[in-house]
């Protein structure tokens, strides 16, 4: 815009072209304010999710990132999945549910087994009407008993069969729940893997595009300052450069995000 004012003074640019530069500068300033507002809103939402009070200081620490990190080797899909099977709590929970159903089935089947019970007793008594002393009566008036009972289930067979069938259904349901959880886990990891792979490819292409658009814009800028190109071509070149830079940044951080998610599901801490 400052260069445009100088060119208007020497008659190399019209005031209409300068007005376009001024409008573009104002638009860029507005976009910066809008972006800062969105960032502040997202920070507020995160602070509320963390249940932090207004008097608690809060800010986001952004770790340094490099292009090499975004171009790191993506772990094998099946390897991440196999590692996740051994550490994910939802999978362990379904396995425990299967073990519980196995115990319930064993308990239900026990209803068909005979039971043996053993009982015993010892009694003594005294009588005030006899001349024997209390101590002698305690020694002589004793009675001992013992019993053995064998219970063979015959008439409750249908009830036991019903209990066993219900336990088998619960066991099968627990096994199906585990398979469904494993399928969901695989789909989740596969989604992260595909996102990481796709965005890494986009990042490579966007990096080349950004370099090309930067060179093109630098050339247009030099030609503009020499009065060899018009404002329309300069602004178009700038828009193309910004679009390429946006694509590069977006694909870079989406790649890093999905790489971290793959590491998390594989059992990594960060």
C-alpha positions as CSV (number, residue, x, y, z in Angstrom):
1,X,0.0,0.0,0.0
2,X,2.9,2.4,0.8
3,X,4.5,1.6,-2.5
4,X,1.2,2.2,-4.2
5,X,0.9,5.6,-2.7
6,X,4.4,6.5,-4.1
7,X,3.4,5.2,-7.5
8,X,0.2,7.3,-7.5
9,X,2.2,10.4,-6.8
10,X,4.5,9.8,-9.8
11,X,1.5,8.8,-12.0
12,X,2.3,5.1,-12.4
13,X,-0.8,3.9,-10.6
14,X,-4.4,5.0,-10.6
15,X,-6.2,5.9,-7.4
16,X,-8.6,3.0,-8.1
17,X,-5.7,0.5,-7.9
18,X,-4.5,2.1,-4.7
19,X,-8.0,1.8,-3.3
20,X,-7.8,-1.9,-4.0
21,X,-4.6,-2.2,-2.0
22,X,-6.1,-0.2,0.9
23,X,-9.1,-2.5,0.9
24,X,-6.9,-5.6,0.8
25,X,-4.9,-4.3,3.8
26,X,-8.1,-3.6,5.7
27,X,-9.4,-7.1,4.9
28,X,-6.2,-8.6,6.1
29,X,-6.3,-6.7,9.4
30,X,-9.9,-7.8,9.9
31,X,-8.9,-11.5,9.2
32,X,-6.2,-11.2,11.8
33,X,-8.6,-9.9,14.4
34,X,-11.1,-12.6,13.5
35,X,-8.5,-15.3,13.8
36,X,-7.4,-14.0,17.3
37,X,-11.0,-13.9,18.4
38,X,-11.5,-17.6,17.3
39,X,-8.3,-18.6,19.1
40,X,-9.5,-16.9,22.3
41,X,-12.9,-18.6,22.0
42,X,-11.2,-22.0,21.7
43,X,-9.0,-21.4,24.6
44,X,-12.0,-20.4,26.7
45,X,-13.8,-23.6,25.7
46,X,-10.8,-25.7,26.6
47,X,-10.5,-23.9,30.0
48,X,-14.2,-24.7,30.7
49,X,-13.7,-28.3,29.8
50,X,-10.8,-28.4,32.3
51,X,-13.2,-26.8,34.8
52,X,-10.7,-24.0,35.6
53,X,-11.9,-21.0,37.4
54,X,-11.6,-17.4,36.2
55,X,-8.7,-16.6,38.7
56,X,-6.6,-19.5,37.4
57,X,-4.1,-18.5,34.7
58,X,-4.3,-20.7,31.6
59,X,-2.5,-20.8,28.3
60,X,-1.6,-23.3,25.7
61,X,2.0,-24.5,25.4
62,X,2.7,-25.2,21.7
63,X,5.7,-27.6,21.3
64,X,8.2,-26.9,18.6
65,X,7.5,-28.9,15.4
66,X,9.6,-29.5,12.3
67,X,8.9,-30.7,8.8
68,X,11.0,-33.8,9.6
69,X,8.5,-34.8,12.3
70,X,5.6,-34.6,9.8
71,X,7.6,-36.6,7.3
72,X,8.5,-39.3,9.9
73,X,7.7,-43.0,9.0
74,X,4.1,-43.9,9.7
75,X,3.9,-47.1,11.8
76,X,2.4,-50.2,10.3
77,X,-1.4,-50.4,10.7
78,X,-1.6,-54.0,11.9
79,X,1.3,-53.5,14.3
80,X,-0.5,-50.6,16.0
81,X,-3.7,-52.6,16.1
82,X,-2.0,-55.6,17.7
83,X,-0.3,-53.4,20.3
84,X,-3.6,-51.7,21.0
85,X,-5.4,-55.0,21.6
86,X,-3.0,-55.6,24.5
87,X,-3.4,-52.2,26.3
88,X,-6.8,-50.7,25.5
89,X,-9.1,-50.8,28.6
90,X,-12.2,-51.4,26.5
91,X,-10.8,-54.6,25.1
92,X,-9.7,-55.8,28.6
93,X,-13.2,-55.0,29.9
94,X,-14.8,-57.2,27.2
95,X,-12.3,-60.1,28.0
96,X,-13.3,-59.9,31.7
97,X,-16.9,-60.1,30.7
98,X,-16.2,-63.3,28.8
99,X,-14.5,-64.8,31.8
100,X,-17.4,-63.8,34.0
101,X,-19.9,-65.5,31.6
102,X,-17.7,-68.7,31.6
103,X,-18.0,-68.8,35.4
104,X,-21.8,-68.2,35.2
105,X,-22.1,-71.1,32.8
106,X,-20.2,-73.4,35.0
107,X,-22.4,-72.4,38.0
108,X,-25.5,-73.1,35.9
109,X,-24.3,-76.5,34.8
110,X,-23.6,-77.4,38.5
111,X,-27.4,-77.6,38.9
112,X,-27.2,-81.0,37.2
113,X,-24.7,-82.4,39.7
114,X,-25.7,-84.4,42.8
115,X,-24.9,-82.9,46.1
116,X,-23.8,-84.7,49.3
117,X,-24.4,-83.2,52.7
118,X,-23.1,-84.4,56.1
119,X,-24.7,-83.5,59.4
120,X,-24.0,-84.3,63.0
121,X,-25.2,-83.5,66.5
122,X,-24.5,-83.9,70.2
123,X,-27.1,-83.3,73.0
124,X,-27.2,-83.7,76.8
125,X,-29.9,-83.0,79.4
126,X,-30.6,-82.9,83.1
127,X,-33.6,-83.5,85.2
128,X,-34.2,-82.0,88.7
129,X,-36.6,-84.9,89.7
130,X,-33.9,-87.5,89.8
131,X,-31.5,-88.2,92.6
132,X,-28.5,-88.2,90.3
133,X,-26.3,-85.2,90.6
134,X,-26.2,-82.6,87.8
135,X,-22.6,-83.6,86.9
136,X,-23.5,-87.3,86.5
137,X,-26.5,-86.4,84.4
138,X,-24.4,-84.3,82.1
139,X,-22.1,-87.3,81.6
140,X,-24.7,-90.0,81.2
141,X,-27.6,-88.3,79.5
142,X,-25.8,-87.7,76.2
143,X,-27.0,-88.4,72.7
144,X,-24.9,-88.2,69.5
145,X,-26.2,-88.4,65.9
146,X,-24.7,-88.3,62.4
147,X,-26.3,-88.2,59.0
148,X,-25.4,-88.4,55.3
149,X,-27.7,-87.0,52.6
150,X,-27.4,-87.5,48.9
151,X,-29.4,-85.2,46.7
152,X,-29.9,-86.2,43.1
153,X,-31.7,-83.5,41.0
154,X,-34.5,-85.1,39.0
155,X,-37.5,-82.8,38.9
156,X,-35.7,-79.5,38.5
157,X,-34.0,-80.5,35.2
158,X,-36.0,-78.0,33.1
159,X,-35.1,-75.2,35.5
160,X,-31.4,-76.1,35.3
161,X,-31.6,-76.4,31.5
162,X,-33.1,-73.0,31.3
163,X,-30.4,-71.5,33.4
164,X,-27.7,-73.2,31.3
165,X,-29.2,-71.9,28.1
166,X,-29.4,-68.4,29.5
167,X,-25.8,-68.6,30.6
168,X,-24.7,-69.8,27.1
169,X,-26.6,-66.9,25.5
170,X,-24.8,-64.5,27.8
171,X,-21.5,-66.2,27.0
172,X,-22.1,-65.8,23.2
173,X,-23.2,-62.2,23.7
174,X,-20.0,-61.4,25.6
175,X,-17.9,-63.0,22.8
176,X,-19.8,-60.9,20.2
177,X,-19.3,-57.8,22.3
178,X,-15.5,-58.5,22.2
179,X,-15.5,-58.9,18.5
180,X,-17.6,-55.8,18.0
181,X,-15.2,-53.8,20.3
182,X,-12.2,-55.2,18.3
183,X,-13.8,-54.2,15.1
184,X,-14.5,-50.7,16.4
185,X,-10.9,-50.4,17.6
186,X,-9.6,-51.4,14.2
187,X,-11.8,-49.0,12.4
188,X,-10.6,-46.2,14.7
189,X,-7.0,-46.9,14.2
190,X,-7.4,-47.4,10.5
191,X,-9.0,-44.0,10.3
192,X,-6.0,-42.4,12.1
193,X,-3.6,-44.3,9.8
194,X,-5.4,-43.2,6.6
195,X,-5.5,-39.6,7.8
196,X,-1.8,-39.7,8.7
197,X,-0.9,-41.2,5.3
198,X,-3.1,-38.9,3.3
199,X,-2.1,-35.7,5.0
200,X,1.6,-36.6,4.8
201,X,1.3,-37.0,1.1
202,X,-0.6,-33.7,1.0
203,X,2.1,-32.0,3.0
204,X,4.8,-33.1,0.5
205,X,2.8,-31.7,-2.4
206,X,1.9,-28.5,-0.5
207,X,5.5,-27.9,0.4
208,X,6.5,-27.9,-3.3
209,X,3.5,-25.8,-4.1
210,X,4.3,-23.2,-1.4
211,X,7.9,-22.9,-2.7
212,X,6.7,-22.4,-6.2
213,X,4.0,-19.9,-5.3
214,X,6.5,-18.0,-3.1
215,X,8.9,-17.6,-6.0
216,X,6.1,-16.5,-8.2
217,X,4.9,-14.0,-5.7
218,X,8.4,-12.6,-5.1
219,X,8.7,-12.1,-8.9
220,X,5.3,-10.4,-9.2
221,X,6.2,-8.1,-6.3
222,X,9.4,-7.1,-7.9
223,X,7.6,-6.4,-11.2
224,X,4.9,-4.5,-9.3
225,X,7.5,-2.2,-7.7
226,X,9.0,-1.6,-11.1
227,X,5.5,-0.8,-12.5
228,X,5.6,-3.8,-14.8
229,X,2.5,-5.5,-13.6
230,X,-0.9,-4.5,-12.3
231,X,-2.5,-4.7,-8.9
232,X,-4.9,-7.5,-10.0
233,X,-2.0,-9.9,-10.8
234,X,-0.2,-9.1,-7.6
235,X,-3.3,-9.8,-5.4
236,X,-4.0,-13.0,-7.3
237,X,-0.4,-14.1,-6.7
238,X,-0.7,-13.3,-3.0
239,X,-4.0,-15.3,-2.7
240,X,-2.3,-18.3,-4.3
241,X,0.6,-18.0,-2.0
242,X,-1.6,-17.8,1.1
243,X,-3.7,-20.7,-0.1
244,X,-0.6,-22.9,-0.6
245,X,0.8,-21.9,2.9
246,X,-2.6,-22.7,4.4
247,X,-2.7,-26.2,2.8
248,X,0.9,-26.8,3.9
249,X,0.3,-25.9,7.6
250,X,-3.0,-27.7,7.7
251,X,-1.6,-31.0,6.3
252,X,1.5,-30.7,8.5
253,X,-0.4,-30.5,11.8
254,X,-3.0,-33.0,10.8
255,X,-0.2,-35.4,10.0
256,X,1.4,-34.7,13.4
257,X,-1.9,-35.1,15.2
258,X,-2.7,-38.5,13.6
259,X,0.8,-39.8,14.2
260,X,0.4,-38.9,17.9
261,X,-3.0,-40.7,18.0
262,X,-1.4,-43.8,16.5
263,X,1.3,-43.7,19.1
264,X,-1.3,-43.2,21.9
265,X,-3.3,-46.2,20.8
266,X,-0.2,-48.3,20.5
267,X,0.4,-47.6,24.2
268,X,2.7,-44.6,24.0
269,X,2.4,-41.7,26.5
270,X,2.7,-38.8,24.0
